């Protein structure tokens, strides 16, 4: 099978995901104390040739002042420049971590329409990233799409703009971008659509009565979305939530966002695992009870819910609500052998389609006769393996690749087997993305069913090898957790 191709484009923004912010922080931040005069701070900015200063008190970052602040809050208002700099500083700060990537910083700037973001190493500020710092690295078409999403003022406008996400995936496929980066970029666009819908909901409904976290689950949560995706999401509410006082607000909020996502092409979850479903819009204490019950009583439905909701990632709101919940859950899962055994048994329901002699068994009947289901026969089994390794090791990683790497570091799996699984994941995911790009280029709906007769002999051998790697590792976990237990 010849790789699907389109007019090749040069888009350096596709590499932003691989650029760590630490490589863009070229100098220590310029910091000033809160009581320094505005005039003295402005003189310091001129001397250091910087467009911002950070206000620090006792080693802690408390504010940011930019050239724009001096213009709008001082000159335009005729403010006395002998006043303390703290009086004009922005004190509600959004920061990025030194371990983040350039793409994360540009998405944050696009969402908030800001141009300066402090860079933190734990609680210590180590620099400032500006939009120009990052934009020098790329031609920014992917980031332009995110920016366009955040500029839309209605659901109807978002629907039109989000149609470009499929075009982005085709462009990524044509440029040879790997599956890991493609999934991350496509998921980031879904995050942007979700965040903008939440902003529009706040404009309509008012501010939330208590803090909440909007959380992505499933493939979006793992940063592994492709064009063929439904929505999996939930809300974690602050424990001060009172259903009588606050229930109507959050029900309306969730309905607005889920309806908007559906309109934008992220169809409703067939299993109703969405924030608009009452069960998945709950305070933090209730979510703790959910996970406790799923671990203690791993019935089939509990295992299915664990597979979806363990793959959680923060999107919008109060991040600590998810972070504390995940930390508490991950303290429980290591050593829970009965629970893990049930998870392994559940994972084995998805098997690579290999025959007794090692050949690939295509689907024999029905609409997809002659094809293999790349998702459920190859990619999902790897996702399941990685999730079990994460549960067994108490790893906070969410993406499949990061979970496999963490499993190797913790000894759950050897480094050699980890490389084999990651190679298999990359190959299967790449086939899937190229297949979907071909379908979309013909105006057809993307799916996961690839015809075996469309593959070259070399590609069929690679596919067989990838399936064999998955089947071998499934056998290892079966022996480890299921021998003599069922």
C-alpha positions as CSV (number, residue, x, y, z in Angstrom):
1,X,0.0,0.0,0.0
2,X,1.4,3.4,-1.0
3,X,1.3,5.9,1.8
4,X,-1.5,8.4,1.5
5,X,-0.2,11.8,0.3
6,X,-1.5,15.2,-0.3
7,X,0.2,18.5,-1.2
8,X,3.0,18.6,1.2
9,X,3.1,21.6,3.5
10,X,5.8,23.0,5.6
11,X,4.4,23.7,9.1
12,X,7.0,24.0,11.8
13,X,4.2,24.3,14.4
14,X,3.9,20.5,14.2
15,X,7.3,20.3,16.0
16,X,6.3,22.6,18.9
17,X,5.2,19.6,20.9
18,X,8.8,18.5,20.9
19,X,10.3,21.8,22.0
20,X,10.7,22.0,25.8
21,X,10.2,25.4,27.3
22,X,13.5,25.1,29.2
23,X,15.3,25.6,25.8
24,X,13.5,28.9,25.3
25,X,14.2,30.4,28.7
26,X,17.5,32.1,27.9
27,X,17.9,34.4,30.8
28,X,16.9,34.7,34.5
29,X,13.7,36.7,35.1
30,X,13.9,40.4,36.0
31,X,12.3,40.6,39.4
32,X,11.4,43.6,41.6
33,X,10.1,44.0,45.1
34,X,6.4,45.1,45.5
35,X,7.4,48.5,47.0
36,X,9.7,49.6,44.1
37,X,8.4,52.7,42.4
38,X,6.7,52.4,39.0
39,X,9.3,54.8,37.6
40,X,12.2,52.7,38.9
41,X,10.7,49.6,37.5
42,X,10.2,51.2,34.1
43,X,13.8,52.4,34.1
44,X,15.0,48.8,35.0
45,X,12.9,47.4,32.1
46,X,14.6,49.9,29.7
47,X,18.1,49.1,31.0
48,X,17.5,45.3,30.7
49,X,15.7,45.6,27.4
50,X,12.7,43.5,28.6
51,X,9.0,43.9,28.1
52,X,8.0,42.7,31.6
53,X,9.1,42.4,35.2
54,X,8.0,40.0,37.9
55,X,7.0,41.2,41.3
56,X,8.4,38.9,44.0
57,X,7.8,39.0,47.7
58,X,9.9,36.8,50.0
59,X,10.9,34.6,47.1
60,X,7.3,34.1,46.0
61,X,5.8,35.3,42.7
62,X,3.0,37.8,43.4
63,X,2.6,39.8,40.2
64,X,3.5,40.6,36.6
65,X,3.9,44.1,35.0
66,X,4.3,44.5,31.2
67,X,4.8,47.4,28.8
68,X,1.1,47.3,28.1
69,X,0.4,47.7,31.8
70,X,2.6,50.8,32.0
71,X,0.8,52.3,29.0
72,X,-2.8,51.4,30.0
73,X,-2.6,51.6,33.8
74,X,-0.1,54.4,34.3
75,X,0.3,56.7,31.3
76,X,-3.3,56.6,30.1
77,X,-4.6,57.1,33.7
78,X,-2.1,59.8,34.7
79,X,-1.0,57.7,37.7
80,X,1.8,59.0,39.9
81,X,4.9,57.1,38.9
82,X,6.2,57.2,42.5
83,X,3.5,54.8,43.5
84,X,4.6,51.2,44.3
85,X,4.8,48.9,41.3
86,X,2.5,46.4,43.1
87,X,-0.4,48.7,42.5
88,X,-0.4,48.2,38.8
89,X,0.7,44.5,38.7
90,X,-1.5,41.7,37.4
91,X,-1.9,39.4,40.4
92,X,-4.1,36.7,39.0
93,X,-1.3,34.8,37.2
94,X,-1.3,31.9,34.8
95,X,2.0,30.1,34.6
96,X,3.6,27.2,32.8
97,X,6.0,24.6,34.2
98,X,9.6,24.3,33.1
99,X,8.9,20.8,31.9
100,X,6.1,21.8,29.6
101,X,6.4,22.3,25.9
102,X,6.2,25.4,23.6
103,X,2.8,24.3,22.3
104,X,1.4,24.3,25.9
105,X,2.5,27.9,26.4
106,X,1.1,29.1,23.0
107,X,-2.2,27.4,23.7
108,X,-2.4,29.1,27.1
109,X,-1.6,32.5,25.5
110,X,-4.2,32.0,22.8
111,X,-6.9,31.0,25.3
112,X,-6.4,33.9,27.6
113,X,-5.2,36.5,25.0
114,X,-2.0,37.2,26.9
115,X,1.5,37.6,25.7
116,X,3.7,37.0,28.8
117,X,3.7,33.8,30.9
118,X,6.0,33.2,33.9
119,X,7.8,29.8,33.8
120,X,7.9,27.9,37.1
121,X,10.2,25.2,38.5
122,X,8.0,23.9,41.3
123,X,7.4,27.1,43.4
124,X,10.4,29.0,42.0
125,X,10.0,31.3,39.1
126,X,12.8,30.8,36.5
127,X,11.8,33.0,33.6
128,X,9.2,34.5,31.4
129,X,8.0,33.2,28.0
130,X,6.5,35.7,25.5
131,X,4.5,34.9,22.5
132,X,7.3,36.2,20.2
133,X,9.7,33.8,21.9
134,X,7.7,30.8,20.8
135,X,6.4,32.1,17.5
136,X,10.0,32.4,16.3
137,X,10.0,28.6,16.3
138,X,7.2,28.0,13.9
139,X,4.8,29.3,11.3
140,X,2.0,28.5,13.8
141,X,-0.9,27.1,11.7
142,X,-1.9,24.7,14.5
143,X,-1.7,27.5,17.0
144,X,-3.6,29.8,14.7
145,X,-6.4,27.2,14.6
146,X,-6.4,27.2,18.5
147,X,-6.5,31.0,18.4
148,X,-9.3,31.0,15.9
149,X,-11.3,28.7,18.2
150,X,-10.9,31.0,21.2
151,X,-12.0,34.0,19.1
152,X,-15.4,32.5,18.2
153,X,-18.4,34.1,19.9
154,X,-21.1,31.5,19.3
155,X,-21.6,27.8,19.0
156,X,-22.5,28.2,15.4
157,X,-19.1,29.9,14.7
158,X,-17.3,27.2,16.7
159,X,-19.0,24.5,14.6
160,X,-17.6,26.1,11.4
161,X,-14.1,26.6,12.9
162,X,-13.9,23.1,14.4
163,X,-14.4,21.6,10.9
164,X,-10.8,22.6,10.3
165,X,-9.6,20.0,12.8
166,X,-10.1,17.2,10.3
167,X,-8.1,19.2,7.8
168,X,-5.4,19.5,10.5
169,X,-5.2,15.7,10.8
170,X,-4.9,15.4,7.1
171,X,-2.1,17.9,7.0
172,X,-0.3,16.1,9.8
173,X,-0.6,12.8,8.0
174,X,0.7,14.4,4.8
175,X,3.7,15.9,6.6
176,X,4.6,12.6,8.1
177,X,4.0,13.7,11.7
178,X,4.2,10.7,14.0
179,X,1.0,9.3,15.7
180,X,2.0,10.5,19.2
181,X,2.3,14.1,18.2
182,X,-0.7,14.0,16.0
183,X,-2.9,12.7,18.8
184,X,-1.6,15.4,21.1
185,X,-2.3,18.2,18.7
186,X,-5.8,16.9,17.7
187,X,-6.6,16.5,21.5
188,X,-5.4,20.0,22.1
189,X,-7.8,21.3,19.6
190,X,-10.6,19.4,21.4
191,X,-9.5,21.0,24.6
192,X,-9.7,24.4,22.9
193,X,-13.2,23.8,21.7
194,X,-14.2,22.6,25.1
195,X,-12.7,25.5,26.9
196,X,-14.3,28.1,24.6
197,X,-17.7,26.4,25.1
198,X,-17.2,26.7,28.9
199,X,-16.3,30.4,28.5
200,X,-19.4,31.0,26.4
201,X,-21.5,29.1,29.0
202,X,-20.1,31.4,31.7
203,X,-21.1,34.4,29.7
204,X,-24.7,33.1,29.4
205,X,-25.1,31.6,32.9
206,X,-22.8,33.7,35.0
207,X,-19.8,32.6,37.1
208,X,-19.9,29.2,38.8
209,X,-21.2,29.2,42.3
210,X,-18.5,26.8,43.5
211,X,-15.2,25.8,41.9
212,X,-15.2,22.9,39.5
213,X,-12.9,21.0,37.2
214,X,-13.9,20.0,33.7
215,X,-12.1,16.7,33.0
216,X,-11.5,14.9,29.7
217,X,-11.5,11.1,29.8
218,X,-10.9,8.3,27.3
219,X,-8.8,9.1,24.2
220,X,-9.0,12.9,24.8
221,X,-7.8,12.3,28.4
222,X,-4.8,10.3,27.1
223,X,-4.0,13.0,24.5
224,X,-4.6,10.3,21.8
225,X,-7.6,11.6,19.9
226,X,-8.1,11.2,16.1
227,X,-10.8,12.3,13.8
228,X,-13.1,9.3,14.8
229,X,-13.9,10.3,18.4
230,X,-17.0,10.6,20.6
231,X,-16.9,12.6,23.8
232,X,-15.9,11.2,27.2
233,X,-15.9,13.9,29.9
234,X,-17.0,14.5,33.5
235,X,-17.0,17.3,36.1
236,X,-15.5,17.2,39.6
237,X,-17.2,19.8,41.8
238,X,-15.9,21.3,45.0
239,X,-17.1,19.6,48.1
240,X,-19.1,22.7,49.0
241,X,-21.4,21.9,46.2
242,X,-25.1,21.7,47.3
243,X,-27.4,20.1,44.8
244,X,-30.3,22.2,45.9
245,X,-28.5,25.5,45.5
246,X,-26.1,24.7,42.7
247,X,-27.5,21.8,40.8
248,X,-29.4,23.7,38.2
249,X,-26.4,25.8,37.3
250,X,-24.0,22.9,36.7
251,X,-26.7,20.9,34.9
252,X,-27.2,23.8,32.4
253,X,-23.4,24.3,32.1
254,X,-22.8,20.7,31.3
255,X,-25.7,20.4,28.9
256,X,-24.5,23.5,27.0
257,X,-21.0,22.2,26.6
258,X,-21.9,18.6,25.7
259,X,-24.5,19.8,23.2
260,X,-21.9,22.2,21.7
261,X,-19.3,19.4,21.4
262,X,-21.8,17.2,19.7
263,X,-22.6,20.1,17.2
264,X,-18.9,20.4,16.6
265,X,-18.6,16.8,15.6
266,X,-17.7,15.1,18.9
267,X,-20.8,12.9,19.1
268,X,-22.5,12.0,22.4
269,X,-20.9,9.1,24.1
270,X,-23.1,6.0,23.5
271,X,-22.6,5.0,27.1
272,X,-23.6,8.5,28.3
273,X,-20.2,8.9,30.0
274,X,-20.4,12.7,29.8
275,X,-20.7,15.6,32.3
276,X,-24.3,16.1,31.2
277,X,-25.2,12.8,32.8
278,X,-25.9,13.4,36.5
279,X,-23.7,10.5,37.7
280,X,-20.6,12.0,36.1
281,X,-21.1,15.5,37.5
282,X,-20.4,15.1,41.2
283,X,-18.4,16.6,44.1
284,X,-15.0,15.3,44.8
285,X,-16.1,13.1,47.8
286,X,-18.5,11.3,45.6
287,X,-15.8,10.6,43.0
288,X,-13.6,9.1,45.7
289,X,-16.5,6.8,46.6
290,X,-16.8,5.8,43.0
291,X,-13.2,4.8,42.6
292,X,-13.2,3.0,46.0
293,X,-16.2,0.9,45.0
294,X,-14.8,0.1,41.6
295,X,-11.5,-1.1,43.1
296,X,-13.2,-3.1,45.9
297,X,-16.0,-4.6,43.7
298,X,-14.5,-5.0,40.2
299,X,-17.7,-6.1,38.5
300,X,-17.9,-5.8,34.7
301,X,-19.5,-2.4,34.7
302,X,-17.0,-1.2,37.3
303,X,-14.1,-2.4,35.1
304,X,-15.5,-0.6,32.1
305,X,-15.9,2.6,34.1
306,X,-12.4,2.3,35.4
307,X,-11.0,2.0,31.9
308,X,-12.7,5.3,30.9
309,X,-12.4,7.4,34.0
310,X,-8.9,6.4,35.1
311,X,-7.7,8.1,31.9
312,X,-8.6,11.5,33.2
313,X,-6.9,14.8,32.3
314,X,-7.7,18.3,33.5
315,X,-9.0,20.7,30.8
316,X,-10.6,23.7,32.5
317,X,-11.5,25.2,36.0
318,X,-9.8,24.2,39.3
319,X,-7.0,21.8,38.6
320,X,-6.4,20.8,42.2
321,X,-9.8,19.1,42.3
322,X,-8.5,16.4,39.9
323,X,-4.9,16.3,41.1
324,X,-5.9,15.5,44.7
325,X,-8.5,12.9,43.6
326,X,-5.9,11.1,41.4
327,X,-3.3,11.1,44.1
328,X,-5.7,9.5,46.5
329,X,-6.8,6.9,44.0
330,X,-3.2,6.0,42.9
331,X,-2.3,5.3,46.6
332,X,-4.9,2.5,46.6
333,X,-4.2,0.6,43.3
334,X,-0.7,-0.9,43.8
335,X,-1.0,-4.3,45.5
336,X,-4.7,-4.7,44.7
337,X,-4.1,-8.1,43.0
338,X,-7.8,-9.1,42.8
339,X,-8.7,-5.8,41.2
340,X,-5.7,-6.0,38.9
341,X,-6.6,-9.6,38.0
342,X,-10.1,-8.6,37.0
343,X,-8.6,-5.7,34.9
344,X,-6.3,-8.2,33.1
345,X,-9.2,-10.5,32.5
346,X,-11.2,-7.6,31.1
347,X,-8.3,-6.5,28.9
348,X,-8.0,-9.9,27.3
349,X,-11.5,-9.5,25.7
350,X,-9.6,-7.4,23.1
351,X,-7.3,-9.8,21.3
352,X,-5.1,-9.3,18.2
353,X,-6.6,-11.2,15.2
354,X,-3.9,-13.8,14.9
355,X,-4.6,-17.4,13.9
356,X,-3.0,-20.6,15.2
357,X,-0.3,-20.4,12.5
358,X,0.4,-16.7,13.2
359,X,-1.5,-15.4,10.2
360,X,-3.8,-12.3,10.4
361,X,-7.5,-13.2,10.5
362,X,-9.6,-10.5,8.7
363,X,-13.2,-9.9,9.5
364,X,-15.1,-12.6,7.5
365,X,-18.7,-11.3,7.4
366,X,-20.7,-8.1,7.3
367,X,-20.0,-4.5,6.4
368,X,-16.3,-4.7,7.2
369,X,-15.5,-8.1,5.6
370,X,-11.9,-8.3,4.6
371,X,-10.7,-5.7,7.1
372,X,-9.0,-5.5,10.5
373,X,-10.2,-3.2,13.2
374,X,-7.0,-1.3,14.0
375,X,-8.5,0.3,17.1
376,X,-10.0,-2.7,19.0
377,X,-7.7,-5.4,17.7
378,X,-4.4,-3.6,18.1
379,X,-4.4,-0.1,19.7
380,X,-6.9,-0.7,22.5
381,X,-5.1,-3.9,23.8
382,X,-1.9,-1.8,24.1
383,X,-3.8,1.0,25.9
384,X,-5.2,-1.6,28.3
385,X,-1.8,-3.1,29.0
386,X,-0.4,0.4,29.7
387,X,-3.3,1.2,32.0
388,X,-2.7,-2.0,34.0
389,X,1.0,-1.2,34.3
390,X,0.1,2.3,35.6
391,X,-2.5,0.9,38.1
392,X,0.0,-1.7,39.4
393,X,2.8,0.8,39.7
394,X,0.7,3.7,41.0
395,X,1.9,5.9,38.1
396,X,0.2,9.3,37.5
397,X,1.0,9.1,33.8
398,X,-2.1,9.3,31.6
399,X,-0.9,8.9,28.0
400,X,-0.2,5.4,26.8
401,X,3.4,6.1,25.8
402,X,4.2,7.8,29.1
403,X,2.6,4.9,31.0
404,X,4.7,2.4,29.2
405,X,7.9,4.4,29.9
406,X,7.0,4.7,33.5
407,X,6.3,1.0,33.7
408,X,9.9,0.4,32.4
409,X,11.3,2.8,35.0
410,X,9.4,1.0,37.8
411,X,10.3,-2.5,36.7
412,X,6.8,-3.5,35.8
413,X,8.1,-4.4,32.3
414,X,11.5,-4.6,30.8
415,X,13.0,-1.8,28.7
416,X,13.2,-4.1,25.7
417,X,9.5,-5.1,25.9
418,X,8.6,-1.4,26.4
419,X,10.4,-0.5,23.2
420,X,8.5,-3.3,21.4
421,X,5.1,-2.1,22.6
422,X,5.8,1.6,21.8
423,X,7.0,0.6,18.3
424,X,3.8,-1.5,17.9
425,X,1.7,1.4,19.1
426,X,3.4,3.8,16.8
427,X,3.0,1.5,13.8
428,X,-0.7,0.7,14.4
429,X,-1.6,4.3,15.2
430,X,0.2,5.5,12.1
431,X,-1.7,3.1,9.9
432,X,-4.9,4.3,11.5
433,X,-4.2,8.0,11.0
434,X,-3.1,7.5,7.3
435,X,-6.2,5.4,6.7
436,X,-8.5,8.0,8.2
437,X,-6.7,10.8,6.3
438,X,-7.3,8.9,3.0
439,X,-11.0,8.5,3.8
440,X,-11.4,12.2,4.7
441,X,-9.6,13.3,1.6
442,X,-12.3,11.5,-0.4
443,X,-15.1,13.1,1.6
444,X,-15.8,9.9,3.5
445,X,-16.3,9.4,7.2
446,X,-13.2,8.3,9.1
447,X,-13.3,4.8,10.6
448,X,-10.9,2.2,12.0
449,X,-11.3,-0.6,9.5
450,X,-8.3,-1.2,7.2
451,X,-8.5,-3.6,4.3
452,X,-5.7,-6.2,4.4
453,X,-5.5,-6.3,0.6
454,X,-4.6,-2.6,0.6
455,X,-1.3,-3.4,2.4
456,X,2.0,-4.3,0.9
457,X,3.6,-7.6,1.8
458,X,6.1,-5.6,4.0
459,X,3.3,-3.8,5.8
460,X,1.5,-7.0,6.4
461,X,4.6,-8.5,8.0
462,X,5.0,-5.4,10.2
463,X,1.3,-5.6,11.1
464,X,1.7,-9.3,12.0
465,X,4.8,-8.5,14.1
466,X,2.9,-5.7,16.0
467,X,0.0,-8.0,16.8
468,X,2.4,-10.7,17.9
469,X,4.1,-8.3,20.4
470,X,0.7,-7.4,21.9
471,X,-0.4,-11.0,22.1
472,X,2.9,-12.0,23.8
473,X,2.6,-9.3,26.5
474,X,-1.1,-10.1,27.1
475,X,0.1,-13.7,27.8
476,X,2.7,-12.5,30.3
477,X,0.1,-10.5,32.3
478,X,-2.3,-13.5,32.1
479,X,0.2,-15.7,33.7
480,X,1.1,-13.1,36.3
481,X,-2.4,-12.3,37.5
482,X,-4.8,-15.0,36.3
483,X,-3.0,-18.3,36.8
484,X,-5.1,-20.3,39.3
485,X,-7.3,-17.4,40.1
486,X,-10.4,-17.9,38.0
